[in-house]
């Protein structure tokens, strides 16, 4: 078993990055929900996709779309099947359930646009089958939404970066300071290693973000408990130090400038680490813990087969 201070420090820092990343994910979800980021991104994508204003207006008035908007506002998610049925039903408002020939004729009568060309391509693929036409339109929508997902993730990445910098300032999460504390305190290192073992038992974070079964506040409180032993956070003593007249003068000395640069570097490292995301740090933590040698490796399939094939031999002692 490999057990040294350097590896334990790395495990402690990675655990901090993991927990703070999870906290950032929860905050990102709060922000994304508050500004309706998913719904706005989807609406903008549909606006670009349906570049024929007549078809776009008919699409939004279709019962499948209008009904959802009246219930919960602009949708944040739309299946390809729903999109296709609404599009086919919007080609000619007088014929909400057209056959293939009627749908084809309505598409051909549309003014020149990107969506007309796309729908004509799907008509060609459908081969006269209205059900297949709807399926082809659904597939076209799903492939378009793959690109929209990339746009949404880029938006969320910028939000994550901003949240990361805000978090490290509010929490005073200085990687250099935390690393030094772990180096000087063996009991803190041991506590972080034990917490890392518990975190691995929970399993990797969900791909979709925070869980829906607990409130955001509960999640943040539970996550905060995991990093509480570390020397992070702002106290009244911290504010007294930062805003005292003597400190302001000291900051213009060589020692003060070095402290400020070190603090800035420590906070920046933490913020950039948070932006990498919780799944990344979970994988790193798992690798470090495997190197450290915690736990026993499960038997291979071949070993299990041999165990089952060879019966156990019981040795008894007989008095003579």
BAFI-835447 format. One record per residue (C-alpha): residue number from 0; x, y, z. Coordinates in steps of 0.001 Angstrom, whole numbers, plus 500000, padded with zeros to 6 digits. Example, Ala and Ser with C-alpha at 12.3 -4.5 7.8 and 13.67 -1.06 7.14 Angstrom:
// BAFI-835447
ATOM	resi	X	Y	Z
ATOM	0	512300	495500	507800
ATOM	1	513670	498940	507140
//
This chain:
// BAFI-835447
ATOM	resi	X	Y	Z
ATOM	0	500000	500000	500000
ATOM	1	501344	503404	499012
ATOM	2	500740	505848	501846
ATOM	3	502703	509096	501878
ATOM	4	502006	512731	502593
ATOM	5	502271	513924	498989
ATOM	6	499632	511481	497744
ATOM	7	497335	512255	500669
ATOM	8	497678	515989	499981
ATOM	9	496743	515383	496347
ATOM	10	493713	513353	497466
ATOM	11	492654	516140	499833
ATOM	12	492937	518802	497124
ATOM	13	491103	516685	494549
ATOM	14	488332	516019	497069
ATOM	15	488021	519768	497634
ATOM	16	487849	520381	493876
ATOM	17	485217	517635	493532
ATOM	18	482977	518956	496295
ATOM	19	483285	522567	495149
ATOM	20	482519	521451	491585
ATOM	21	479366	519738	492832
ATOM	22	478403	522923	494670
ATOM	23	479049	524855	491463
ATOM	24	476807	522452	489552
ATOM	25	473955	523092	491978
ATOM	26	474440	526869	491690
ATOM	27	474605	526587	487896
ATOM	28	471256	524786	487938
ATOM	29	469767	527533	490103
ATOM	30	470988	530212	487688
ATOM	31	469968	528285	484557
ATOM	32	466488	527738	485992
ATOM	33	466126	531343	487133
ATOM	34	466966	532777	483694
ATOM	35	465193	529955	481792
ATOM	36	468406	529268	479895
ATOM	37	467275	525943	478405
ATOM	38	463937	527347	477225
ATOM	39	465544	530455	475723
ATOM	40	468215	528414	473960
ATOM	41	465599	526049	472513
ATOM	42	463369	528939	471410
ATOM	43	466262	530668	469648
ATOM	44	467173	527408	467912
ATOM	45	463609	526869	466664
ATOM	46	463491	530482	465456
ATOM	47	466594	529836	463351
ATOM	48	465403	526432	462214
ATOM	49	461947	527595	461093
ATOM	50	463078	530501	458918
ATOM	51	459694	530623	457167
ATOM	52	457636	533070	459313
ATOM	53	454289	531623	458197
ATOM	54	455267	528078	459154
ATOM	55	456815	529307	462386
ATOM	56	453648	531148	463440
ATOM	57	451494	528121	462577
ATOM	58	453903	525857	464487
ATOM	59	453622	527922	467684
ATOM	60	449823	527999	467345
ATOM	61	449622	524219	466971
ATOM	62	447912	522552	469921
ATOM	63	450927	520433	470864
ATOM	64	453111	523538	471237
ATOM	65	450575	526165	472312
ATOM	66	449121	523858	474950
ATOM	67	452552	523243	476476
ATOM	68	453317	526990	476506
ATOM	69	450058	527804	478295
ATOM	70	450784	525138	480900
ATOM	71	454448	525837	481685
ATOM	72	455656	528668	479459
ATOM	73	458188	528178	476685
ATOM	74	459262	524517	476695
ATOM	75	462831	523715	477739
ATOM	76	462731	520361	475957
ATOM	77	460953	519127	472852
ATOM	78	461013	515599	471443
ATOM	79	461603	515013	467762
ATOM	80	458258	513220	467518
ATOM	81	456344	516202	468945
ATOM	82	458194	518610	466657
ATOM	83	457464	516472	463583
ATOM	84	453763	516091	464369
ATOM	85	453422	519835	464971
ATOM	86	455264	520667	461733
ATOM	87	453187	518302	459596
ATOM	88	450019	519608	461223
ATOM	89	451091	523213	460566
ATOM	90	451821	522896	456839
ATOM	91	448199	523688	455991
ATOM	92	446071	524945	458913
ATOM	93	442951	523858	457013
ATOM	94	444224	520259	457034
ATOM	95	445705	519481	460457
ATOM	96	445990	515768	459623
ATOM	97	447253	515712	456029
ATOM	98	448107	512652	454013
ATOM	99	451453	512323	452315
ATOM	100	450362	513914	449035
ATOM	101	448784	516868	450860
ATOM	102	451873	517382	452998
ATOM	103	454130	517216	449955
ATOM	104	451993	519726	448054
ATOM	105	451987	522137	451025
ATOM	106	455772	521941	451350
ATOM	107	456250	522572	447635
ATOM	108	454062	525696	447861
ATOM	109	456197	527196	450639
ATOM	110	458413	530184	449728
ATOM	111	462113	529553	449335
ATOM	112	463726	528975	452723
ATOM	113	466116	526638	454484
ATOM	114	463288	524787	456209
ATOM	115	461521	524230	452849
ATOM	116	464682	522647	451413
ATOM	117	465076	520511	454532
ATOM	118	461456	519322	454432
ATOM	119	461685	518502	450706
ATOM	120	464729	516358	451480
ATOM	121	462704	514475	454098
ATOM	122	459859	514037	451579
ATOM	123	462298	512351	449201
ATOM	124	463486	509992	451948
ATOM	125	459938	509137	453047
ATOM	126	458971	507507	449739
ATOM	127	455276	508325	449914
ATOM	128	454744	507220	453548
ATOM	129	453377	509926	455875
ATOM	130	454519	508038	458973
ATOM	131	458024	507768	457573
ATOM	132	457914	511457	456694
ATOM	133	457185	512332	460310
ATOM	134	460006	510044	461436
ATOM	135	462446	511682	459026
ATOM	136	461451	515150	460220
ATOM	137	461896	513966	463822
ATOM	138	465394	512668	463011
ATOM	139	466235	515972	461309
ATOM	140	465116	517877	464415
ATOM	141	467089	515613	466764
ATOM	142	470289	516076	464751
ATOM	143	469744	519843	464809
ATOM	144	469250	519725	468578
ATOM	145	472613	517998	468990
ATOM	146	474218	521226	467797
ATOM	147	471963	523244	470100
ATOM	148	473140	521125	473025
ATOM	149	476675	522225	472212
ATOM	150	475587	525867	472278
ATOM	151	473845	525369	475634
ATOM	152	476925	523698	477093
ATOM	153	479086	526629	475989
ATOM	154	476719	529039	477722
ATOM	155	476807	526875	480829
ATOM	156	480609	526723	480677
ATOM	157	480835	530509	480897
ATOM	158	478360	530507	483765
ATOM	159	480415	527792	485481
ATOM	160	483581	529848	485141
ATOM	161	481894	532911	486623
ATOM	162	480351	530847	489426
ATOM	163	483732	529257	490101
ATOM	164	485493	532596	490589
ATOM	165	482644	533913	492725
ATOM	166	482696	530783	494893
ATOM	167	486428	530861	495562
ATOM	168	486235	534505	496630
ATOM	169	483223	533971	498891
ATOM	170	484634	530742	500341
ATOM	171	488258	531946	500334
ATOM	172	489111	528563	498772
ATOM	173	492844	528998	498275
ATOM	174	494488	525861	496831
ATOM	175	497956	526897	498021
ATOM	176	496744	527598	501570
ATOM	177	494785	524334	501728
ATOM	178	497772	522395	500374
ATOM	179	500023	523887	503054
ATOM	180	497493	523027	505774
ATOM	181	497321	519429	504564
ATOM	182	501127	519202	504522
ATOM	183	501407	520402	508120
ATOM	184	498485	518440	509597
ATOM	185	498579	514634	509373
ATOM	186	495192	514283	511087
ATOM	187	493583	516568	508494
ATOM	188	495106	514473	505704
ATOM	189	493722	511310	507276
ATOM	190	490293	512921	507625
ATOM	191	490276	513929	503956
ATOM	192	491317	510438	502843
ATOM	193	488467	508950	504889
ATOM	194	486050	511460	503341
ATOM	195	487351	510543	499882
ATOM	196	486608	506874	500561
ATOM	197	483051	507789	501553
ATOM	198	482628	509960	498460
ATOM	199	483694	507135	496160
ATOM	200	481091	504846	497738
ATOM	201	478374	507350	496777
ATOM	202	479300	506902	493120
ATOM	203	479988	509306	490263
ATOM	204	477897	512473	489956
ATOM	205	474887	512287	487658
ATOM	206	475482	513552	484117
ATOM	207	472447	515764	484108
ATOM	208	473410	517889	487084
ATOM	209	471871	518041	490515
ATOM	210	469356	515523	491749
ATOM	211	465668	516283	491657
ATOM	212	464737	514526	494878
ATOM	213	466328	517047	497245
ATOM	214	466160	520817	497345
ATOM	215	469051	522990	496215
ATOM	216	469501	524296	499762
ATOM	217	469748	520779	501206
ATOM	218	472293	519773	498589
ATOM	219	474480	522814	499281
ATOM	220	474364	522227	503052
ATOM	221	475348	518573	502670
ATOM	222	478211	519457	500327
ATOM	223	479450	522242	502598
ATOM	224	479813	519743	505456
ATOM	225	482314	517722	503407
ATOM	226	484812	520600	503094
ATOM	227	484213	522127	506526
ATOM	228	487422	520662	508051
ATOM	229	489540	522462	505433
ATOM	230	490873	525979	506098
ATOM	231	488458	527758	503768
ATOM	232	485810	530389	504365
ATOM	233	485717	534016	505451
ATOM	234	485650	534942	509128
ATOM	235	485451	538235	511000
ATOM	236	489190	537947	511620
ATOM	237	489734	537747	507857
ATOM	238	487776	540961	507286
ATOM	239	489604	542689	510144
ATOM	240	492909	541717	508551
ATOM	241	491957	542743	505017
ATOM	242	490483	546132	505867
ATOM	243	492785	547327	508622
ATOM	244	494989	550348	507930
ATOM	245	498137	548442	508814
ATOM	246	497314	545702	506324
ATOM	247	496742	548204	503521
ATOM	248	500157	549680	504168
ATOM	249	501736	546221	504447
ATOM	250	500328	545197	501064
ATOM	251	502617	547725	499394
ATOM	252	505700	546099	500878
ATOM	253	507570	543271	499160
ATOM	254	506144	540720	501585
ATOM	255	502632	542061	501083
ATOM	256	502903	541963	497289
ATOM	257	504154	538367	497460
ATOM	258	501249	537419	499742
ATOM	259	498738	539035	497374
ATOM	260	500191	537278	494313
ATOM	261	500196	533933	496134
ATOM	262	496604	534431	497286
ATOM	263	495512	535374	493761
ATOM	264	497271	532331	492331
ATOM	265	495682	530011	494911
ATOM	266	492182	531335	494247
ATOM	267	492638	531213	490466
ATOM	268	493829	527593	490580
ATOM	269	490718	526638	492544
ATOM	270	488366	528512	490184
ATOM	271	489870	526906	487088
ATOM	272	489715	523494	488775
ATOM	273	486012	523957	489551
ATOM	274	485324	524795	485894
ATOM	275	486567	521324	484861
ATOM	276	483463	519795	486432
ATOM	277	482662	517179	489062
ATOM	278	482871	514078	486772
ATOM	279	486482	514955	485897
ATOM	280	487543	515243	489526
ATOM	281	485641	512106	490531
ATOM	282	487657	510110	487983
ATOM	283	490917	511662	489220
ATOM	284	490007	510940	492838
ATOM	285	489213	507333	491971
ATOM	286	492603	506912	490288
ATOM	287	494483	508442	493222
ATOM	288	492671	506223	495699
ATOM	289	493447	503164	493567
ATOM	290	497127	504117	493565
ATOM	291	497030	504585	497305
ATOM	292	495842	500995	497538
ATOM	293	492615	501412	499498
ATOM	294	490341	498391	499374
ATOM	295	490949	495036	497748
ATOM	296	490757	494374	494064
ATOM	297	487797	492219	493078
ATOM	298	488582	488715	491849
ATOM	299	488718	488356	488103
ATOM	300	486116	486301	486274
ATOM	301	488646	483514	485696
ATOM	302	489460	483362	489399
ATOM	303	485774	483153	490284
ATOM	304	485302	480272	487828
ATOM	305	488236	478377	489337
ATOM	306	486835	478901	492824
ATOM	307	483518	477418	491789
ATOM	308	485094	474535	489847
ATOM	309	487472	473385	492596
ATOM	310	485662	472346	495777
ATOM	311	487032	473488	499071
ATOM	312	489099	470910	500977
ATOM	313	488352	470558	504656
ATOM	314	491195	469296	506818
ATOM	315	490174	467647	510056
ATOM	316	492280	466430	512938
ATOM	317	491558	462926	514194
ATOM	318	492912	461697	517480
ATOM	319	494361	458242	517425
//
